[in-house]
Amino acid sequence: MPAAATMTLTLAQPRASVAAGIGFACLGFALYTCMDTAVKWVSAGFPLYQVIFFNSAFGLLPMLAYAQLTGGVGQMRTRRLWLHATRSAMGLAGSFTCFHAYAELPIADVYAVLFCAPLLITALSVPILGESVGWRRWTAVGVGFIGVMVMLRPGAGMANPAVLGALFSAVVNAVGFLLLRRFIANENRISFGFYANATTAIVTGLMMLAFGGVMPALHDLLAIAIGGVLGGTAYLFVTNAYRQAPAAVVAPFQYSQMIWGVVSGYLLWRDVPDPTMLIGCGIVIASGLYILHRETVRQAPVTQGAAPAATVASVPSPIRTSPDRAPG
C-alpha cells in the first residue's frame, strides 16, 4: 500500500481499532468455515432445500439479536426492497449450487473456486457500475482466470456439475456484491444479511411444505442449528471488521479460510488437497491480492486528511456463499 494511503488510513482508524478489525476478520472467516463444515456434514441425509432452510433460519437469530441490542430491529427497514429482492433471489440460486458443491467436493476445493469472485467483481464492474478498469487489473483478471482453468482442468473431469455450481455461485455473489456496493451508502449493513436469510428461509420453508423433508435426529439438528448460528455470527464479525479496520487490511484475511477448509476436510473426511488445485488456487489468490492492491492505490486520497474512498472490499467479502454472504 502506498505511504500516503497508509498514512491516511492510520489517521482515520487508530491502531487498536485496526487490531480489533483483524481479530474480528480472523474469527468471522473461521466461523464461516465452521458453518460450511456443518452444511457438508448433514448434506448427505437431507434434501438440499431442507439444509438451506435450517441454515438460513438459524442464521437469522444472531442478526436479530444484534439489531435489537444496537438500536432495535426497526433499523433494518428499507426503501429499496427491490434491491434486497434481487440480491436475495441471486443468493438463493447461489446457495443451492454452492451447498451442492460442499456436499460433493472437499471444502478446500470449493473455496479455491469461490476465490475467483474478486476477479469477477473487477470484470463485471465495467458493465454494471460503468467503472474504468486499467490494464494492470485486466492483466490480473486474465492471469486469475488462467488459475481458474488450471483448477478446472478442462477435459480432465474436474469441470463437473459441483465445480461449475461453485463457479456459478461466485458469479451471482459477485453481481450481488456490485449491487450492494452501489447502494450500501443509504442502507444498514445488517439488513442485507437479514433480508437475504429471511427470503431464503421463507422460500425453502415453502419447498419443505410442498415436497416434504426428513425428520432430523437430534445430533443432526444440533449440527445444522449451530452451523446456522455461527454463520450469522460470522456475518456480524466480518461486517464489524470492515468498520474497525481499512478494507485493504481486512480483505486478505478471507483467504485464511483455505487453511481452515484444509484442516476441517482432513480431520473429518481425510481430504487431501490436489496439488494442481492448490497451484491454480495460488494463482487466483495472488491475482485477487494484486487487484486489491491496485484498487487501494487507485482509491488512495490525494490529500493527507481526506477520507479514503470505499474499495472493492469495503463490505463483507463476496466469496461468502450463504444466502446473506456476500467477501473481496
N, C-alpha and C positions, 0 to 999 in steps of 0.2 A: 504494500500500500504506500502511495507517495507520502512524503513527510507532511505536506500541507494537509492532506486528508486526515492523517493520523493525529495531527495537532488539533484539528477542528473537532474530531470525534472525541478526543480526550477532554477537551474543554467542555463539550456538551454533556459527557457522561463520566462521572468520577470512576476511579479505578475500582472501588468497592462495588459499584454498580455493574461494571463490566465483568468482574469476577462472579457476581451473582448470576448475571446473564449466562455466562459459560456453564455454571453449575446447573442452572435450570435446563439449558440445552442438553447437556450430557444426560441428565436424569430423564428428561422428556423423551429423547430418542431411544434410550434404553427401555423405557416403559412401552413405547410403541412396539419394540421387538417382543416384549412380553405378551402384548396383545396379539401380535401376529402368530406367535408360538401357540397361544391358546386356540386361535382360529384353526391352525393346522392340526392341532391335537384332536379337536372334536369333529373335524370336517368329514371324516370317513363314515361316521354313524348317523349323519343328519342331512336332510335336503339343504342345499346351499342357501335358499331363501330363509330357512329357519336359523341358520348360523348367523346370517347378516341381521336378522330381526333382533336376536338376543344381544348381539354385539352393539347394535345401534341403540336399542332401548336402554341397556345398562350404561352405555356411554353418555346418555343424557343426564344421569344422576349427578356426577361431579360438576357438570356445566351449570345445571340449575342451582346447585348448592353454592357455587362460586358467584353466580349472578346475584343470588339472594344476599350473600354476605357483602357484596361490593356495590350495593345501590338498588337492589331489587330486580326482579325479572322484567319489570317494565322497561329497563334499559335496552332490551332486545327487540323492542318494537321497531318496525322498519317501514319506510316509504318506498322501498324498492323490492317489493315482493317478487316481481318478475326476475330480478337478478338472482335471488335466492332460489326461485323455482328452477331457473336454468342451470345453476350450479348443482342443485340437488339432483336433477334428472341426470346430468352427466356423472355426478358422483355415484349415483345408484348403479348406472351401467358399468362404471369402472370398478365398483365394489364386487359385482358379480364376476367379472373377468379376473380381477386380481385375487379374490378369495379362492377362485377355482385354481389359479396358479399356485397359491400357497398349499392347496390340498394335493397337487400333483408333483410339485417340484421342491427341492431344498429351498429353505427360506433365503439363503445367501444368493442363490441363482435368481430368485425373483427380485431381490434388491438390486442385483447387478443390472438387470434390465430397467428397473424403475429409475436408476440413477441417470438415465438419459433425459429425464424431464427438464433439467436446466437448459439442455441443448435445444429441446423443442420450444421452450419458452422464448429463447433468443430468436429462433427462426420464425415462430408464429407471431412475435411482437410486431413484425413488419405489416402483415395484412390485418391484424386485429387492432393494434394500437397506432398504426401508422408511424412507428419508430424507424429511425435510420440505424442500420447495423453496419459497422465498419468492416474492412477486410480482415482485420485481426480476429474479430469474433466470428465472422463467417468461416475463416480458416479453422478456428477451434471447433465450430459446429461440424465442419466436414471431417476433421480428424476424429471427433467424438463418434460420429456415425460409422466411421471405419471400425471403431471399437465395438459398436453395436453389431456390425456384421461379423466381427471376429467371434463374438459371443453366440450369435445365431447360427453361424456356420452353415449357410445355405447348401443343401444337398447332403448334409451330414446328419440330418434327423433332428437338429435342435429347434428348427422352426416348426414346432408342434403347436397345437392349439393353446396349451397352457402358457408357453413362452409368448406367443402372439397376443394372448389375453393380457399378460403383464405389460406388453408394449402398448396395447390399446389403452390400458389404464393410465399409463404415463402420458399418452396423448390427451385424454379427456381431462386429466388433472392439470396438465399444462394450460389447456384452453380455459378451464375454470379458474385457474390462478390468475391468468391475464385479465379476466373479467373482474376478479376480486381486486387486483391491483389498480384497475381503472376507477373503481367506485368506493374503495375502502375508506377514503377520507371522511365520508359522511355516514359511516356505519360503525356500530360496535363490533369489535373483532370477534367477541364470543358468539355473536348472533350467527355468524357464518357456520360455525360448528353446530350450533343448536338447530337451526333450520334444516341443515343437511341431514343430521341424525334423526330429527323428528320426521322428516319426509320419508326417509328410508325405512324407519320403524313402522310407519303407517302403511306404506306400500307392501312391504314384506309381511306385515301382520295380516293384511287382506289376502295375500297369497297363501298364508298358512290356513286361513279360514276356507279358502277356495279349494286348495289342493291337499290339505292335511299336513300333519307333521309327525314327529316321533317324540313320544314322552321321554324326556331325558332322565337318566339316572342322576342321583344326587351329585356324584363326583363330576359328571359332565356339565351339569347345570352350574356348579360352583366354578368350574374352569372357564366357561364362557362368560359367566357373570363377572368374575374377577378380571378377565381379559377386557371386557367392555368398559368396566370402571377404570382400569388402568389406561385404556385408550383415550377415554375422555379426560382423565387427569393429565396424560401426556400432552394433549392439545393445549391445556391450560399452561403447563410448564413451558412449552415451546413458544406459545404466544407471549408469555411474560418475559421469556429470554430475549425476544426481539425488542421488548420495551426497555429492558435494562441495559442492553449492550448493542453496539453497532451491528448492522446486518452482516458486514464483512467479517466480523469476529465470530458471530454465531453460526452462519450458514455452513462453513466447512465441517462442523461437528455432526451434521446429518450423516456424513459418511462413516461415522463411528458405528452406525447400525450394521455395517458389513461385519465388524468384529463380533457384535452380539449375535448376528444371524449365523455366523460360522460356529460360534460356541454352542448356541442352543441346538443347531442342527446336528452337531457331532454328539453332544451329550444325550439327546433324546432319540435320534434316529440314525446315529453313526454316519451322517452325511459328511463326505469329504469334498471340498470344492474342486472342480475340474480345473487343471492348470490353464487351459485355453480360456475358460470362462473368467478366471482371475486376471489374465492378461488383457482381455477385452474390457473388463471392468476397470482395470487400472487406467487404460486409455480414456475411458469415459469420465472417470473421476478427475484425471488431470485436465481434460478439456473443460469440464464444469468449473473447476477451480480457476482456470485461466479466464474463463468468461466472467466469473465473479470478480476477479482482479480487474479486468478491463472495464466492467460496469462501475466498479468503485472509482477507478481513475476518471472515467467519463463523467460521473456524477459529483466528483470532488468539488466543493465550493471554491470559488476563486479567492475570496477574502477569508481572513483567519476567523472572523466572528460569525460567518454565515452558517446557517443550519444545513447539515448535509441532506441532500435530496434522497428520496426513497430509492433504494436499489432493487435489483431483481429479487433480493432475498429479504425484503423488509417485512414480510409476513410469513407465517409458518410454511415450511418447505413443501414444494409441490410433489416431492416423491412420496409423501404420505398418501395412503391409499384407502383408509377407512372413509365412510361417507363424508365426514367433516374435513378430512385431511387434505389439506392442500399442501415443502419443503422447499428452494433454491438458488 
